[in-house]
Every structure is written in C-alpha cells, then in structure tokens.
Amino acid sequence: MDTREHDDEMVIDTSKMSAGKAAALEVAEASRETQWRHPSFCSEMFMGRWRADLVHPFPVQPEGDKAEGDVHIRKIREFMEAHLDPDEVDRTREIPDEVVSGLAKLGVFALKVPREFGGLGLSQVNYNRIMMMIASYCGSTAVLASAHQSIGVPQPLKLFGTDEQKKKYFPWFVEGAISAFALTEPEVGSDPARMKTEAVLSADGTHYVLNGAKQWCTNSPVADVFVVMAKTAPKIVRGRERPQVTAFIVERGMPGVEVVQRCDFMGLNGMQNGNLRFTDVRVPAGNRLGEEGRGLKLALDTLNIGRLTLPAACTGMGKQCLSIVRRWGNMREQWGQPVGHHEAGREKIAFIASTTFAMEAMTMLTSRYADLHNVDIRLEAAMAKYFCTEAGWRIVHETLQLRGGRGYEKAASLAARGEIPWPVERMMRDARINTIIEGTSEIMRLFLAREAMDPHLRMAADLLKKGVPASRKVATAFKLLGFYAVWYPRQWLNLQPRQLPRDAGPLLRHFRYAARTARRLARALLHAMARYGPSLDRRQIVLGHLMDIGTELFAISATCSYALAGKAGPDGGMRMELADVFCKQAERRMVAHFHALRRNDNRAIDHLAKRVSAGEARWLEEGIVWIGPDE
C-alpha cells in the first residue's frame, strides 16, 4: 500500500522562486517517495548514524541462486563468443538479426519476466551478473538487453502493471519482443514541468489521444512496444495548476507512431537509439500504466532498480580493463623492464584492480538489497550509479594511457598487423555516455543532496513554509531545539557502533574511519544548510563535495564488508589487500573534499563564469574557424 503523503507535504518554500522553477520543483517534489518503509544505510549515514548491521555481514548470494546464474552466464558467453563480433557491430552499426534471435532463444529478453509468464524470473544479482558479462564484451549488445528490461516495459510492468497488462505483454518478451522507454524530449532534459507530449482522454473515457515527440529513446528503432511519458489533464493544487505526467504502454503498430531518426553517437555504434513522433495515436485507456498523474513516480521507482544495471556494466568493463593491463603490463618492455613493473605502471594497475573490486562490491550489495526488499535503495542505487560510472571512466582512461598508442588505435588496425586486438579505443568511446544516461553525475549529486537534507527539511517544514500559524512555528522551533540539543553534540563524540566488525583485521581501521567520518559529514551538511539557507540548492559545488564524501563512505563500507565475506576463501588475502588499498585512496579523496568545503575558489569561479557567459571574454575566441550560428 502506498502510504506516501501527497500535496500537503511540500516542505520547500517556492514563494520566492520564478514561476518556471517553482512549477518544476513542485512536480518533482510531488513525485518523490517521502516515506521510508525500510531502513537505508545512506540515509542514516547522512544523519551521522553508520549502520554496520546494514552492510555487515555482507548479504552474499545464495549458492543455489548463484548456480542458476552460472548456467545462464555460461550459455550466453559461449553463444556470443561463437556468433558475435563486437568490432564488426561497431563498424556496421548493426547487431546481426541472427544474434538478436539467438539471444532471444536463450531468454536474454525475458530475464526479468516472472516465471509464471514463461520468463526466466532471475534475481537482480543474476541479472546484473549477466549484464556485467555482456558489457565486458560488447557494449552495444548490453545496451540492447538492458535498456529493454531495466528501464523498458518489463520492469515498470512488473511493478505497476495490471493483471491484464501482464498477461498480454510479458509473453511478448518471452518470444523476443524488444521494448523502450520514452521520457526525454527535444527541449526537455531533467525538467518534467516543461514536457510537451500530451495524452488527452476521450469524451467516452475509452482511449487517450497521444501527440508529441521524444528524443534519444534507446531501442526505439527496433522496439515493438514503448513506455511513454505524457502530460495528462492538470490538477489544481493550492489554487494553482500542477502538470500531471502519466505513463502509457504504446505499441509500435498503433497508427501515428513514427521513428523519425536513428541517432548516431560517439560510441555504442550498434545501439539503436532514435527520435519518436506521436501523431493522434489512440492509446486504449487500459494501456495506462499506473494511476493518472503518477508517471514520474513510476519512472523514479523504475530507475531505482534500473540504475543498478549501469554499475554492473561498468564493473564488467573494469574487469576487462584489468585483464588487459595485467597482461600488457607484463608483455610490453620499456627501459629494461615491463611497463607494469615501473612505478607509474604499478600505480595504474593497483588503482584499476582495487577500484574494480570496489565497483563489484557496490554492485553486488545494491543488487542483493533489491532482491531482499529489506533496504530502501533509492540513495544506494544512485550512489552506485554515480560512483561506478565515474570510476569506470577513469579506469578506461588509465588503461588507454598504459597501452599508449596501441590504446588509441582501433582493434581492427591492430589485428591487421598481427597484434592482439584489445578494443580499448572502442571501450573508451562506449564508456563515455555512462556518466550521462539515466541521470548525469551532476543530477545524481543533486538527487542525493535533496534526499540527504530531507530529514532536516521535514522537521523544519513549518518554519520554512508561509502561512503557518505562529503557534505552530513556535512549537516547531522548540521541537527543533530539543532534537538538535541532543543530536548535534553526539556528532562530535567518538562513539563506535556496537555492531562494528571485530574480525575485520586490518580493515577495522577503515570501518572506524567510516563511522567517524559519517558524523563529520552529518555536521558538515547541517553547517552548509545553516550557512546558505534556502540558497543551498544553488551551491552545487558545495553539495557536490558533500555528496562525493557520502558516496566514498558507502563505497568503503561496501568494499570492506565484501572483502570480509571472502576472507576465509583461497583469495581472502588478496581481497583484503584490494579493499585496504581502495580505502586508503578513498580516504585521501575525502580529505580533499572536506578541505574544499572550507577553502575554495567558488566565488571567483562563479564571478568569472558570469562574465564569460555575458561575452566579456569573447576576444579569447578569436583565431578560430567559427562553427554554428552567432548568438
């Protein structure tokens, strides 16, 4: 049952905002999940409470479930090795039809379809293990499979679909049908209030008439069915119209559905991504997915799970990079010894190995959370997406650097002269989009910041909102004083969690550091809210540093727990060493972020950027060949 409180729960004062910003914020706030039905490690961490019990002992995958995943991974790997040439896909921009049909026969497009409808019904861990493996080999194929079921129809259908919708569409995917998710529009990125695509309910209530355009819709040129977000009749809230966004299942064969362009990008050349146009499309009322006006909530809930695929894909790429640098580091000699034996080379290899281990830890932990349904993962999923995509990009950069000119050269060119065709150049092009799709790194930081501040904002809501009686404001003020009189001093005390793992060996210091630093982060967040007040949402650099600290703390916690889970195994010593090195590097990064909160050039940067945007440095652009129109 949805116990989320609705329109009266707006805790941010929009009275001093522009109409456009206020409308956008109100739509976004109305779509947020404001109830926490399960504990959240990261939410607790931002309040200074490091919950060891939520990460340790590590929730390992059950042996039976792992064995089932192993079977599917082996079959899919063997099929791809025999039938799929990723470099040919990159060159021709096409995944061969026989490969797509072969993957369909293996159930790749029904991995998430429940077994009662004929699908494989895999756990989130096994699903992500398969995506990890596919992404390590061919990014375009991974996108085809993951966009279809991570954010395409299967996931929201599973979460929000009616029995009739499930009975109709799930069997399509078992037969190999492909789906897509249509949200972004030509003039709309992360601002749903400006959405133009509209669905108007017919007078007799039997269907909606859909009109509009969508951009960058992955899988759309080959999709059989779409989840489409569209505006429906607005709702009056506090005397003002609030746009309503609703989700619909739209079939490709419905008259008026048109793919107007297949887009061509820097990488992922085999990805089928296009722009859509809907002209007077009659969508049956029974194809509405979820309640009217709850489309963005559906999208956010879908992304909470769907985002977990990107960490898995980036981890697969990290593993491939690790394999390449390890072998190349021993093969290529320069100045009397292999490049991997030079200190600079060793630094890169250690970074790639330890960071890949941390990425796997975060991926497995968040995936198990999703399977167990006992942790609220909205923050954890966003952190895993943010951390792994950024770390993955740096890993492929360091891999290319260690490979030198051969890293910059295409695999086909290497093969033409008999060299090992490691596709580092293609991997770099394919990896660049990961920090942008499904929420840019910048949007991830803002999303995390909003959720991190929410407990404080909610307690102070009556002080922040206009029109609240003075008596309530006074009562709220006393309530806040009582809470912070106890909470704030505790953030300065050296309190160790009772559940701190005592068998952690050399990793115990990192657990202690995480617990201690969580309290420092909680203080820093409160100090920033007190210093900047309502303008904090515009201090994106400050918020970025705070969220980076929180993300690193989650990564440390997950990585140490993951290492301890395999401590007794044959690779236990190596796991402990990988975790130790990662944590030491993460701690240094956090020191820099804390320092930047106190001493930075934010004002100078802001002032300079305003002057440059106003054209005062246009003289610096002289001496080039001008591209595109003048302002």
Sequence and secondary structure as in RCSB ss.txt:
>XXXX:A:sequence
MDTREHDDEMVIDTSKMSAGKAAALEVAEASRETQWRHPSFCSEMFMGRWRADLVHPFPVQPEGDKAEGDVHIRK
IREFMEAHLDPDEVDRTREIPDEVVSGLAKLGVFALKVPREFGGLGLSQVNYNRIMMMIASYCGSTAVLASAHQS
IGVPQPLKLFGTDEQKKKYFPWFVEGAISAFALTEPEVGSDPARMKTEAVLSADGTHYVLNGAKQWCTNSPVADV
FVVMAKTAPKIVRGRERPQVTAFIVERGMPGVEVVQRCDFMGLNGMQNGNLRFTDVRVPAGNRLGEEGRGLKLAL
DTLNIGRLTLPAACTGMGKQCLSIVRRWGNMREQWGQPVGHHEAGREKIAFIASTTFAMEAMTMLTSRYADLHNV
DIRLEAAMAKYFCTEAGWRIVHETLQLRGGRGYEKAASLAARGEIPWPVERMMRDARINTIIEGTSEIMRLFLAR
EAMDPHLRMAADLLKKGVPASRKVATAFKLLGFYAVWYPRQWLNLQPRQLPRDAGPLLRHFRYAARTARRLARAL
LHAMARYGPSLDRRQIVLGHLMDIGTELFAISATCSYALAGKAGPDGGMRMELADVFCKQAERRMVAHFHALRRN
DNRAIDHLAKRVSAGEARWLEEGIVWIGPDE
>XXXX:A:secstr
      GGG  S  TTS HHHHHHHHHHHHHS    SS  HHHHHHTT   GGGTSS     HHHHHHHHHHHHH
HHHHHHHH  HHHHHHHS   HHHHHHHHHTTGGGSSS GGGTS    HHHHHHHHHHHHHH HHHHHHHHIIII
ISSHHHHHHH  HHHHHHHHHHHHTT  EEEE  BTTBSS GGG   EEEE TTSSEEEEEEEEEEEETTTT SE
EEEEEEEEEEEETTEEEEEEEEEEEETTSTTEEEEEE   SS TT  EEEEEEEEEEEEGGGEESSTT HHHHHH
HHHHHHTTHHHHHHHHHHHHHHHHHHHHHHH EETTEEGGGSHHHHHHHHHHHHHHHHHHHHHHHHHHHHHHT S
  HHHHHHHHHHHHHHHHHHHHHHHHHHTHHHHS HHHHHHTT     HHHHHHHHGGGGTTTS HHHHHHHHHH
HHHHHHHHHTHHHHSTT  HHHHHHHHHHHHHHHHHHHHHTTS    TT  TT GGGHHHHHHHHHHHHHHHHHH
HHHHHHHGGGGGG HHHHHHHHHHHHHHHHHHHHHHHHHHTTTSTTHHHHHHHHHHHHHHHHHHHHHHHHHHHS 
 HHHHHHHHHHHHTTTTGGGGTTS   S   
